């Protein structure tokens, strides 16, 4: 690997290793938030602010007449997967790679965006204001992460006009990701003795509705994400072999699109079934699509990047109505795996590409 060791790269890698050494599970990001807050202050960012474990700052000379670009990535990690052969918090550097929990998802994006913010914060020729937002609870979309952070920004008059979301994409721009609704379904029948074929079998009613869901097609189809995807993934019914079950419960995994809001999708599915009561666990995780003509997308494509549709979900799902582009160092398939790592040359690439994209936004 022909990695060019610049002071910027050294600074970013050093910060990443310090992050890895601090466990930062969702809702437990305090030590990492302290680290990032202190690191920004130590590097001359005087206006660093904090909401819960969300750390943020804006560029000096913030001009409300210019659009604001939020540079966002998350501080939290999942817990270590089984099968680690290295210390998940060891932050080892070996063969051009940094190993450790959160190195790829999404520590490399955090340090690359933070270092980019430092490099550009005094550049008065930028087409946008920069808002650095290093947020919490992304892995669980918790109430003290982006769900609290965006409303807080509104109270400060800092609602972003566009967002770069740092996630491991191989520095290719993800222009869309599906939303998610999990439905708990309940079907009521009437119990009876199986030998006499009495009662109303709730399983048979559920089967009828499951077939309806299996073949569900919404009237409208997303031009980018295609059709809504519906899968029944769990089912539970019955108490013993000789009793006709009076209740059947099942779970439906729904991958939503921008053709409908999640609430609208739930109503369409309710209309499609006959016997089932469908109750969403949440409708927060919305589909996200940014138009390929958006200045952020054009700026990324001009750097030789190829757009794609992401198979994974991120905090983009909570940024309703804000054009968001997911792009960052590392590879998605390494996330949440044992012996997670990110390559140094991937961080180096991010440190080159992020500023180039930002400087080439044409409004």
N, C-alpha and C positions, 0 to 999 in steps of 0.2 A: 504494500500500500504506500503510495507516494504522498504522504501527508506533509503539508508545509506547516511547520510549527511557527505560528505567529504569536505575538503577545496576546492578541485577542483570543486565539484558540487556547493558549495556556490558561488565560483567565477563566474562560468558559469551562474547561475541563476540571480545573481546580475547584470551581464552584459545584460542578456536577458531582465530584467525588465527596465533597462535604455534604451534599444533599443525600447521597446514597447512604452515608454513615448514620443518618438520622431516620429511624423508622417514621413513616409518614402515612400510616393507614388512614382511610377515610374517617373523618371526624377527629383524627388524632394528628393533625398536621402542624400543631403549634410550634414545635421545635424547628421545623423546616421554614415555616412562615417567619419565625424570629430570625433565622439565618438570612433569608432573602431580604427582609426589611433592613437588617444591619448591613448587608452587603451593598445594597443600593445607597444607603446613607454614606457608607465608607467610600463609595465611588462618586460622591459629589451630588447625589440626588437628594435635595433638601426637603422636597415636598412629598415624601413617601407617606401614604396613609394606609390604614388597616381597618377592615371590617371582619370581625371574627378571625378566621385564618386566611382571609383574602388580602393580598398585598397589592397596592396599586399606586401609580404616579402618572402625572401628565407632563408633557414637555413644557419647559419654561416659555413664556410668551404665548400661552394658549390664546388662540384667536377664534372667537365664536362664529365668525363669518366663514371660516373654513370648515370642511367636513372633518370628522374625527375618526381615525382608524384605531381600533382597539387591537392590541397585540396580546393574545390570551393563550395561556396554557395552564395545566393544573398541577398542583403540588402533591396530591394524594396518590397513593398506590393501593393495589390489592395486597392481600397477604401472600407470603411466599408460596409458590406452588411446590407440591411434593416433587422430590427428585433433584433438588439442588445438590450439586457437588462442590460448590463454592459457598463461602459465607455471603448470604444475600446482602449484607451490609458492609462487605469488605472493601468495596470500591477498588478492586484490583485493576491495574492497567497491564494488559498483556497482548502481544501480537497486534498492536494497533487498535485494541478494543478496550472499552471501559465496561467492566462487569458489575452487576449489582441490581437489586430490586429497584425498579423505577428508572433505570438508566435509559431505556428505550421509550418507555411509556410512563411519563412524558418528560423526564428530567432533561433529556437532550434538547427538547423544544423549549423548555423553561429557560435554560441557560443561554440558548441561542437567541431567543427573543429578548431576554434581559440585556445581553451584551449588545445586541443590535440597538436597543433603546438607548443605552449609554452612548453608543457611537453617533447616533443621529439626533440626540435630544437638543443640540444647539444649532442644528442646520435650519436656517430660516428660509431656505429655498424649497423645502419639502412642500408637496401639494396638500398635505393633511396635517392636522394635529395628531400627535401620538399619545395614546393612553395605554400604558403597560398594566396588564391585569393578570396576576398570578393567583389563581383561585383554588378553592378547596372543594372536596366532596364530589368531584366529577364522576368518579367510578360508581357512585351510588346515587348521583343526582340529588344529593341531600339538601335539606332546607337551609343550611348555612353556607352553601356554595353559591353557584350562579343564580339560584332561585332568590336568594337574598341580595346578591350583589347588584344585579341589574336595577331592581327598584331603588336601591341605595344610590346608584349613580344618577338616576333621574332626579332625586332630591338635591343633588349637587349640580344639576344642569349639565351632566356629562354623558348623556345618552349617545352611544357610538352610532355613526352612520354606516360603518362597515367593520368587519372583523377578520383578522387572520387568526385561525385557531391552530395552535401548534399541537399536532399529533403525528405519530410515526407513519408517514406516507411515502417514504423514499424521496421527499421533496418534490413529489408530483401533486398537483392541485386537485383535491376532491371537491367537486362542485355540487354534490348532492349526497344525502343519506336518508334512509327511510326512518319514519317514526315507529313507535311501538305502543300498542295497547294490549294489555292482558285482561281478558274477560273471565270472570267466574260465572259459570252457567249453572242454573238449577232447574230441574224438571220435576214436577210433582205428579205422582200417580195415586194408586190406592192399593194398600197391602191386601193380600189374600193368600189362601193355601195353594201352593203350586200344583198339588195333586188334583185339585178340582178346577184348576185354571181360573181361579177367582181373581178379582181385583183388576187394577189397571197397571200394567207393567211400565214403570217409569223409564226403564232402559230402552224399551221399544220406542217410546216417545222421543227419547234422547237421540236414538239412532236416526229417526226421521229428520230431526233438526240438524244433526251432524252431517247428514247427506246434503242438506240444503246449504250448510256452510262450506262444505267441501267443494261445491260447484258454484259458489257465490261469485258473481261478477257485478261490479258497480257500473252504473250507467256511463260514468266518465272515467277516462284512463289518463294518467299522468304522461305527458310527452317525454319526460326525462326518466322517471322511475318506473313507468309501466303500471300494471294492475296492482291493486291491493292484494296482499298475500295473507291467506287465512289458513291456520292449521290448528286442529284439535290435538293437544299434546298430553293431556291427563284425563282420566275418568275414574269415578268412584261410585259404587252403588251396591246395595244388597247387604243383608245381615247374616243370612244362612241359606242353604241350598233349597229349602222347601218353602220359602216365603217369597211371594211376588214382591219385588221392591217398590216402595212407594215414593222413593226419592232417588234421583240420579244427578250427580254433580260432575261437571267436566270443566276443563280449562281450555281457553282458546287464545292462541298467540296470533296477533294481527299486526302485520307490518304495513304501516300506512304510507300514503303518498301526499304530495302537495295538491292533488286534485280535490281533496276534501280535508277539512279540519278533523282532528281526532274525534271530537264530539259528533260531527256529522257522520263519520264512519260508523260510530257506535249505533246511531239511529238507523242507518242503512241495514246493519246486521240484525238489529232488533226486528225490523220489518221483514227480514228474510226468514226468520224462524217462526214456528207455530206454538210450541209448547214451552220453550226455554225462557227463563228470566235471565237476561245478560247484564252483569254489573261490572263496569270497568274498575280496575284497581287504581288507575290514574289515567288522565288524558294529557299529561304534561309533555310527554316525549313526542314532539311533533316532527314531521318530515321537514327537511331543509333543502332548498334548491336555490342556487344563485345563478342568474342568467349568464350565459357564456359571453354576452356582450358587456358585462359589468367591467368597469375599469380595473378592479382587482384581478379578475380572470384574464383580461387582456394583458395586463402587466406580467402575469406569471407565464402566459403562453409565449410572450415575446422573449422570455428567457430560455426558450426551448423546452418548456414543460408541457406535459400531456395531461389533459383533464381526464378524470374518471369518476365513477360513482362509488362511494365508499360502502363496503359491506358492514362497517361497524358504526356504532352510535357514539356521539360525543356531546359536549355542552352546546354544540350548534342546535341541538334539539330544543333547547330552552331559549334560544335567541330569536323568538318569533318576530318576523318582519324585518330583521336586520340582516342584510346581505353578508354571508359568512363563507369564507374559503378555508378549507382544512388543508394544511400543508406543514410538514415538519420532517426533521431528520429521523432516521431509523426506519424499521419495517414493522408493519402491523402484525405479521405472523410471529414476531418475537415477543409480543406483549403477553403478559400473564403466564409466561413459560419459565421453567427452571433454567438457571444460569443465564438469565436475561442479560443482554449486552447491547451496546451501540458502538459503531465504529468511529474512530477519531476523524476519518475523512468525511463521514456523514455530517458531523458537527461543522467541520471546515466548510463543507458545501453550503450548509445552512447560513453560516456567517457571511458568505458571499452573496447568496441568493436573496435572503430577506431584505437587505438594504437595496439591492437592485430592483426588486419588485416594488418596494415602497417609493423609491425615487422616480419610477417610471409609471406611476399612476397618473393617467391623463383624464381629467374630469370634464 
